[in-house]
Amino acid sequence: MNNYIDMNDVEQLIIDKLTGQIGEEDDLRLEELITRHQEVEHLWQQMQQVYAMRKAVSFDQSFNVEDAWQALQQKVNLHDRPTEPVTDTVAMPERTTGTGFMRYAAAAVAIGIIIMTVYYFLGVNRSQTTASGSIDIKLANGNIVHTTAQDSLARWMQHARDAKIDPGAWNTLMVPAGKSYAFQLADGSKVWLNAVTEFRFPLSFTQPERKVELKGEAYFKVSHDARQPFSVQVNGLTVRALGTEFNIKSYNGEATYISLVNGSVSVENAKGERIILLPGEAVIAANSNSALRKENFDETMVLGWLQGLYYFRNEKLQQIAVVAERWFDVQVKLKDPTLAGLHFSGAMNRNKPVNAFFNMLASSGDITYDNKDGKVTITRN
């Protein structure tokens, strides 16, 4: 059997997939290659990340993203592997809404992204952040099972069988700060969990409705089964879907965001108000009793976390610090309360050391920071 894979051909298939130009036959072939070959899956993940970064600067029309993408496509040699990246994206402070500054900010970020794109394509080994907390599942009988990224539902089911746990009983998966986790439910539905997230689910769906509960953030790819609808309980809201893909973000003290990528879902609050979402639409609710507000969403901004990237555009430093605490498992303190209102635009990469991110923020010239034993203190420069 011939196991040879033409990686240049694979690269072109992935580019066609990301740009929406792939045919049905090639799409199926790419899916099979990703499933069967680890090196193809690795390249797919890298190029998804690159493409997400490419889209992040597309809001500024003065920068020709397509030309840059085509130029990179022609120049990159997958077999040449430099040992160090050339540069990184820069977090730009937001001081004005004038078009001149926005062009400057977007161009600066774009230059960094272009160089980083080459860096990612070439497969440079990046420094990985490590968090001490383990990903745990609390079984229905109270036993705690420690998991790794390679663990599957089958392993948990074995623990449950050994403990004679009802397959339909609720179990809780807990993802700590600095971690993320993806796994498959008993019905074939796939779930990606972000840091500081709790997810309650049964090992087997034995009820007329497939029900799960969420605190934190997760992306769902639901297997279609019209006979057994799928629903997520989150912050007093009920999200129902048959077979679809959507993202839910609902951390303590923050509004709940439900963003639909494919298919159709309904969102209902505690008062019985109900909204149907179409792809590209999102629902925002401050709490379970507040009115449901519908708006369009930017897929790059909302789903970047799946690739380990958090994009922030004209966002307050206070909120950026909250995300940094979740993603890097650190404590962030603003020495001066007035720092909370500073606005920045840029990107956070969870696969880089925490200091790399805060160095980007400090490069704006507005702030400086000190990191000691996982405690980051930010002061005005």
Disulfide bonds with the S-S distance in Angstrom:
none
